[in-house]
Amino acid sequence: MEKYTFDGKILIVGFGSIGQGVLPLILRHFTVPPERITIVTADKRGEEVAREYNVRFIVNPLVPDNYETIVGEHLGKGDFLVNVSVDVSSAVLIEYCQKNGILYLDTVMEPWLGFYIDPSLSVSERSNYALRETALALRSLPIEGPRPTNVLAHGANPGLVSHFVKQALLNIAEDTDVKTDAPATREEWARLARDLGIKVIHIAERDTQESPVPKKIGEFVNTWSIDGFTAEGCQPAEMGWGTHEKKIPENGRTHDFGCGSAIYLEQPGYATRVRSWTPTSKAQYAWIITHHESIAIADYLTLTEGEKAVYRPTVHYAYHPCDGAVLSLDELAGNNGVLQKEQRLISEDILPGGVDELGVLLMGHAKGAYWYGSRLSIDETRTLVPHNNATGLQVTASMLGAMVWAIQNPTEGIVDADEMDHETVMKVARPYLGEVFGEYTDWTPVAGRGKLFPEKFDAKDPWQFENFRVS
């Protein structure tokens, strides 16, 4: 078991399922004793886990009026802020860390409480696209000296899946006899994707973990943060928008600011389903839940001539959560996005045999479609790390890899996962990811359609977004 040197202090903001899961990994792999770690969170969830590891636990929710004081009490130059909170603005914490020489990592770009339901904001303004643009704008923040490494949105997805994409591109190139050296720049990765013919990338996931206690009416059940999942589900469905697409969907809209890599639908993610594929489920219906990586991967793999994008794949999340969460989403949608009064996070009580299969499905190349990713079972997870289920460990292992990269590269400024060395992150995370593998399939979103009912779809170009869309 490799140990990594870090002489600073660590502040963990938020301590839900992911915070509780990453703490034992931090203590296992870094030369940081418990007395140099502090947890600041909004409630008492996880207090017993902090006590188990002799880590200081403080209930004091971060809000606009106190975050500078709280962070300043616990961190200084060269220390590390690990943000796994909800309803705390990532952008303001990043700005503070940039100004004060503090390393930073989060798993999702979060706004302050109320952002997602603010009627004064347009749909575009309350998107993940807008949150990412706000964070990237901080790259021009005037500061003295080196800019500390602040890693944006680096859990399993967003985060780990960006590294899966790079490895998948290399695997497809090898399997289709496309001669290439490992790309070293953003443009080289984009050219490789273009030359391979990649038109669509799904972050394709299937969670088969389940509790012995069935979901009740009026209850939301999930294997990871219910607050985080429902917040994402209530945001507009978003996707990186490919240059091969013939038309924008009827209720699709572009943004009038920023990099221009994505569009959004004027409907929430919990009401937006698509056809997708994973090795366990094969063909499946999944949800387009908005995620940072949908915009970031598409942006990273864009080729331009002048100001015009000449190549970009369509990229989005295609998520099939655990069965309890599927029923919960259906109930949430029926109540127009109002969260159920009861919530149950399943982890310790998950039945044996369940897996989380998370990967990237690259489509349009010479071999059709290729899924590459991690299949991790709850049974293996329980032998690897305490306080994690399969879904959570894919996140926390990726966080560990990103922390190692940030500590080894402490002056890179604000970075997306796509801008990091995928081999370094994968080397650290891989022991905790179960079976990491790739699988080709001849599946397309139009296979078998139109036989019994009249349907409108583009049989000549199966990789058009409207062929994937269900509702």
C-alpha positions in Angstrom: 0.0 0.0 0.0 1.6 3.2 -1.2 1.9 6.2 1.2 2.1 9.8 -0.1 3.8 12.6 1.7 1.8 15.6 2.6 2.9 17.9 5.4 0.0 20.3 5.5 -3.4 20.2 7.2 -6.7 19.0 5.6 -10.1 20.5 6.0 -13.1 18.4 4.9 -16.2 20.6 4.3 -19.3 18.4 4.4 -19.4 14.9 5.8 -22.2 12.9 4.2 -21.7 9.6 2.5 -18.7 10.7 0.4 -16.9 12.6 3.2 -17.3 9.5 5.5 -16.0 7.3 2.7 -12.9 9.4 1.7 -11.7 9.9 5.3 -10.3 6.3 5.8 -8.6 6.5 2.4 -6.9 9.8 3.3 -5.7 8.4 6.6 -4.5 5.2 4.9 -2.6 6.8 2.0 -1.3 10.2 3.2 1.3 11.0 5.9 -1.3 13.1 7.7 -2.2 12.2 11.3 -5.8 12.6 12.5 -4.9 15.7 14.5 -4.1 17.6 11.3 -7.6 16.8 9.8 -10.7 18.8 10.6 -14.3 18.2 9.5 -16.7 21.2 9.3 -20.2 20.2 8.3 -23.8 21.3 8.5 -25.3 18.6 10.7 -24.3 15.6 12.9 -24.4 13.0 10.2 -21.1 11.0 10.3 -20.1 12.2 13.8 -19.6 8.6 15.0 -17.3 8.0 12.0 -15.1 11.0 12.8 -15.0 9.8 16.4 -13.8 6.4 15.2 -10.8 8.0 13.5 -10.1 10.6 16.2 -10.7 13.4 13.8 -12.1 16.8 15.0 -15.7 17.2 14.0 -17.4 20.6 14.0 -21.0 21.4 13.2 -21.0 24.9 11.7 -22.6 25.3 8.3 -20.7 27.4 5.9 -22.7 30.4 4.6 -21.7 33.6 2.8 -21.1 35.5 6.0 -18.8 33.0 7.7 -16.9 30.8 5.2 -13.8 33.0 5.1 -13.5 33.0 8.9 -14.0 29.2 9.2 -11.6 28.3 6.5 -9.0 30.7 7.7 -9.2 29.2 11.2 -8.2 25.8 9.9 -6.1 26.3 6.8 -3.1 28.3 5.6 -0.8 28.3 2.6 0.1 24.8 1.4 -2.9 23.1 3.2 -5.7 21.3 1.4 -9.5 22.0 1.4 -11.6 18.9 0.4 -15.1 20.1 -0.4 -17.8 17.5 -0.4 -20.6 19.7 0.8 -23.9 20.7 -0.7 -25.4 24.2 -0.8 -21.9 25.8 -0.3 -20.6 27.8 -3.3 -17.6 26.1 -4.9 -16.7 29.3 -6.6 -16.2 31.3 -3.5 -14.2 28.6 -1.8 -12.0 28.4 -5.0 -11.5 32.1 -5.0 -10.4 32.0 -1.3 -8.0 29.1 -1.9 -6.5 30.8 -5.0 -5.9 34.0 -3.0 -4.4 32.1 0.0 -2.3 29.4 -1.6 -4.5 26.5 -0.6 -4.9 23.3 -2.6 -8.6 22.5 -3.3 -10.7 19.6 -4.6 -14.5 19.2 -5.0 -16.6 16.5 -6.6 -19.2 18.8 -8.1 -19.6 22.5 -8.7 -22.0 23.6 -6.0 -23.8 27.0 -5.6 -25.2 28.6 -2.5 -28.5 27.3 -1.2 -31.5 28.5 -3.3 -29.6 28.8 -6.6 -31.4 26.0 -8.4 -34.9 27.3 -7.5 -34.2 31.0 -8.0 -37.0 32.3 -10.3 -35.0 35.4 -11.1 -32.4 33.3 -12.9 -32.9 32.0 -16.4 -32.6 28.3 -17.2 -29.2 29.0 -18.8 -28.0 30.9 -15.7 -28.8 28.1 -13.3 -27.1 25.4 -15.4 -24.0 23.4 -14.7 -22.6 25.1 -17.8 -22.9 28.5 -16.0 -21.4 27.1 -12.8 -18.4 25.8 -14.7 -17.9 29.1 -16.5 -18.0 31.0 -13.2 -15.2 28.8 -11.8 -13.1 29.0 -15.0 -13.3 32.8 -14.9 -11.3 32.7 -11.7 -8.3 31.7 -13.7 -7.8 35.4 -14.4 -8.1 36.4 -10.7 -5.2 38.7 -10.0 -3.0 37.1 -7.4 0.7 37.2 -6.4 3.0 34.2 -6.8 2.1 30.7 -8.1 -1.5 29.7 -8.5 -2.3 26.8 -6.2 -3.8 23.7 -7.8 -7.6 23.7 -7.5 -9.3 20.7 -9.1 -12.8 21.2 -10.3 -15.5 18.4 -10.0 -13.4 15.3 -9.5 -15.3 12.4 -8.1 -16.3 9.4 -10.2 -18.3 11.5 -12.5 -17.4 14.1 -13.1 -13.8 13.2 -12.7 -12.7 9.6 -13.1 -14.8 9.2 -16.3 -12.6 11.8 -18.1 -9.6 9.5 -17.5 -11.7 6.6 -18.7 -12.3 8.5 -22.0 -8.6 8.9 -22.6 -7.9 5.3 -22.0 -10.8 4.2 -24.1 -9.6 6.4 -27.0 -6.1 4.7 -26.8 -7.8 1.2 -26.6 -10.0 1.9 -29.7 -7.0 3.2 -31.6 -5.0 0.0 -30.9 -7.9 -2.2 -31.7 -8.7 -0.5 -35.0 -5.0 -0.2 -36.1 -4.9 3.5 -35.9 -1.3 4.4 -35.3 -0.8 7.0 -32.6 1.5 8.1 -29.9 -0.2 8.9 -26.5 -1.5 12.4 -27.0 0.3 15.1 -24.9 -2.0 18.1 -25.5 -5.7 18.9 -25.6 -5.6 19.3 -29.4 -3.9 15.9 -29.8 -6.6 14.2 -27.8 -9.3 15.9 -29.8 -7.7 15.0 -33.1 -7.5 11.4 -32.0 -11.2 11.4 -31.1 -12.0 12.9 -34.5 -9.8 10.5 -36.4 -11.4 7.5 -34.7 -14.8 8.8 -35.7 -16.2 9.3 -32.2 -19.6 11.0 -32.5 -21.2 10.4 -29.1 -20.0 9.7 -25.6 -22.3 8.5 -22.9 -21.2 8.4 -19.3 -23.1 5.1 -19.0 -23.9 3.8 -15.6 -26.0 1.0 -14.1 -26.4 0.6 -10.3 -27.8 -2.8 -9.2 -27.3 -2.4 -5.4 -30.5 -2.8 -3.4 -31.7 -2.7 0.2 -33.6 -5.6 1.8 -36.2 -3.0 2.8 -38.3 -1.9 -0.3 -38.9 1.7 -1.0 -42.1 3.1 0.6 -44.5 5.6 -1.0 -43.3 9.0 0.0 -39.7 8.0 0.5 -36.6 8.8 -1.6 -34.0 6.0 -1.6 -30.5 6.2 -3.1 -27.0 4.8 -2.7 -25.4 8.2 -2.6 -26.3 11.8 -1.6 -30.0 12.3 -1.9 -29.6 16.1 -1.6 -27.0 16.0 -4.4 -28.9 13.7 -6.7 -32.2 15.5 -6.4 -30.5 18.9 -6.9 -28.9 17.7 -10.1 -32.2 16.0 -11.2 -34.1 19.3 -10.8 -31.6 21.2 -13.0 -32.1 21.4 -16.7 -30.9 18.4 -18.7 -27.6 19.4 -20.3 -25.2 17.9 -22.8 -22.1 18.7 -24.7 -23.3 19.3 -28.3 -21.6 17.5 -31.2 -20.8 19.0 -34.6 -22.3 15.9 -36.3 -25.8 16.8 -35.0 -28.2 17.9 -37.7 -30.6 19.9 -35.5 -31.0 21.1 -32.0 -34.0 19.5 -30.2 -37.3 21.4 -30.3 -36.9 22.5 -26.7 -33.1 22.7 -26.8 -31.3 26.0 -26.3 -27.8 27.3 -26.6 -26.0 29.5 -24.2 -25.1 33.1 -25.1 -21.9 33.1 -23.1 -18.8 31.0 -22.4 -17.1 28.3 -24.4 -20.2 27.2 -26.4 -19.6 23.5 -26.0 -23.1 22.6 -24.6 -26.8 23.0 -24.9 -29.6 22.5 -22.5 -33.2 21.3 -22.6 -36.0 23.4 -21.2 -37.0 20.5 -18.9 -35.4 18.9 -15.8 -33.1 15.9 -15.8 -35.6 13.8 -13.8 -38.0 14.1 -16.8 -35.4 13.3 -19.5 -34.6 9.7 -20.5 -32.4 8.3 -23.3 -31.5 4.9 -24.7 -28.0 3.7 -23.6 -26.0 0.6 -23.0 -23.8 -1.0 -20.3 -22.2 -4.5 -20.2 -24.4 -5.6 -17.3 -27.8 -4.3 -18.5 -27.1 -4.3 -22.2 -29.7 -1.9 -23.7 -31.3 0.3 -21.1 -33.3 3.4 -20.5 -31.4 6.0 -18.5 -31.7 9.6 -17.4 -29.8 12.6 -18.6 -28.8 14.1 -15.2 -26.8 17.2 -15.7 -23.1 16.9 -14.8 -20.0 18.9 -15.2 -18.2 16.3 -17.3 -20.8 16.5 -20.1 -19.7 20.1 -20.7 -16.0 19.7 -19.9 -15.3 16.6 -21.9 -17.1 18.1 -25.0 -15.1 21.3 -24.5 -11.8 19.5 -24.2 -12.4 17.4 -27.3 -13.4 20.4 -29.5 -11.3 21.3 -32.6 -11.7 24.7 -34.0 -10.8 26.6 -37.2 -10.8 30.3 -36.3 -13.8 30.7 -34.0 -15.8 27.8 -35.5 -16.0 24.4 -34.0 -15.2 21.8 -36.7 -15.2 18.7 -34.4 -16.9 18.0 -31.1 -18.7 14.8 -29.9 -22.1 14.9 -28.1 -21.5 14.1 -24.5 -23.9 13.4 -21.6 -24.6 11.3 -18.6 -26.9 8.3 -19.1 -27.6 7.1 -15.6 -29.7 4.2 -14.4 -29.6 4.4 -10.6 -30.5 1.6 -8.2 -34.1 0.3 -8.5 -35.2 2.2 -5.3 -33.9 5.4 -6.8 -35.7 4.7 -10.1 -39.0 4.5 -8.2 -38.0 7.6 -6.2 -37.3 9.6 -9.4 -40.6 8.5 -10.8 -42.4 9.7 -7.7 -40.4 12.9 -7.6 -41.4 13.7 -11.2 -45.0 13.0 -10.4 -44.8 15.6 -7.7 -43.1 18.2 -10.0 -39.7 18.0 -8.4 -40.8 18.3 -4.8 -38.6 16.0 -2.7 -40.3 13.3 -0.6 -40.5 14.0 3.1 -38.6 10.8 4.0 -35.2 10.0 2.6 -33.1 6.9 3.1 -29.5 6.5 2.1 -28.7 2.9 1.7 -25.1 1.8 2.3 -24.4 -0.6 5.2 -27.6 -2.5 4.6 -27.1 -3.2 0.9 -27.7 -6.8 0.0 -24.8 -8.9 -1.3 -24.3 -9.2 -5.1 -25.1 -5.6 -6.2 -22.7 -3.7 -8.4 -22.1 -0.2 -9.7 -21.0 -0.4 -13.3 -19.7 3.1 -14.3 -18.0 3.8 -17.6 -17.9 5.7 -20.8 -19.6 4.5 -24.0 -17.8 5.8 -27.1 -19.9 5.5 -30.3 -19.4 6.1 -34.0 -16.0 4.5 -34.6 -15.1 1.6 -36.8 -16.1 -1.0 -34.3 -19.5 0.7 -33.5 -19.6 1.3 -29.7 -17.1 0.6 -26.9 -17.8 0.8 -23.2 -14.8 1.2 -20.8 -15.0 1.6 -17.1 -15.3 0.0 -13.6 -17.6 -2.8 -12.4 -17.4 -2.7 -8.6 -19.5 -5.0 -6.3 -20.7 -4.2 -2.8 -19.0 -7.5 -1.7 -15.6 -6.4 -2.9 -16.1 -2.9 -1.6 -16.7 -4.2 1.9 -13.3 -6.0 1.8 -11.5 -2.9 0.6 -12.5 0.2 2.6 -15.0 0.8 5.5 -17.8 3.3 5.2 -18.2 3.0 1.5 -20.6 1.2 -0.9 -19.7 0.5 -4.5 -21.1 3.8 -5.8 -19.3 5.8 -3.1 -15.9 4.0 -3.5 -15.7 4.8 -7.2 -16.0 8.5 -6.1 -13.7 8.4 -3.1 -11.0 6.4 -5.0 -11.0 9.0 -7.7 -10.8 11.8 -5.1 -7.7 10.1 -3.7 -6.1 10.0 -7.1 -6.9 13.6 -7.7 -5.5 14.6 -4.3 -2.2 12.8 -5.1 -1.9 14.5 -8.5 -2.6 17.9 -6.9 0.0 17.4 -4.2 2.5 16.3 -6.8 1.6 19.3 -9.0 0.8 22.0 -6.5 1.0 25.1 -8.8 -1.3 24.2 -11.8 -4.0 26.7 -10.9 -7.7 25.8 -11.7 -8.0 22.6 -13.7 -10.6 20.3 -15.0 -10.1 16.5 -14.8 -9.5 16.4 -18.5 -6.4 18.6 -18.1 -4.7 16.2 -15.6 -2.5 13.2 -16.3 -4.9 10.3 -16.6 -2.3 7.6 -15.8 -1.3 9.2 -12.5 -5.0 9.3 -11.3 -5.8 5.8 -12.6 -2.7 4.3 -10.9 -3.9 5.6 -7.5 -7.6 4.8 -7.9 -7.5 1.5 -9.8 -6.9 -0.8 -6.7 -10.3 0.4 -5.5 -12.3 0.1 -8.7 -13.0 -3.6 -8.9 -12.9 -4.9 -12.5 -11.7 -2.3 -15.0 -12.4 -3.5 -18.5 -13.7 -2.6 -22.0 -16.4 -4.2 -24.1 -17.4 -3.7 -27.7 -21.1 -3.9 -28.8 -23.0 -3.6 -32.1 -25.9 -1.9 -30.2 -27.3 1.3 -31.6 -30.2 3.4 -30.4 -32.2 2.5 -33.5 -31.7 -1.3 -33.4 -35.0 -3.2 -33.6 -37.2 -0.1 -33.8 -40.1 0.6 -36.1 -41.3 -3.0 -36.5 -44.5 -2.8 -34.5 -45.2 0.9 -34.2 -44.5 3.9 -36.5 -41.5 5.8 -35.2 -39.5 8.7 -36.5 -35.8 8.1 -36.3 -32.8 8.5 -38.5 -31.8 5.0 -39.5 -29.0 6.2 -41.8 -27.3 8.1 -39.0 -28.0 6.2 -35.7 -25.8 8.6 -33.7 -28.1 11.6 -33.8 -29.3 12.7 -30.4 -33.0 12.4 -31.3 -32.5 8.7 -31.9 -31.3 8.3 -28.3 -34.0 10.5 -26.7 -37.0 8.8 -25.1 -38.7 11.7 -23.4 
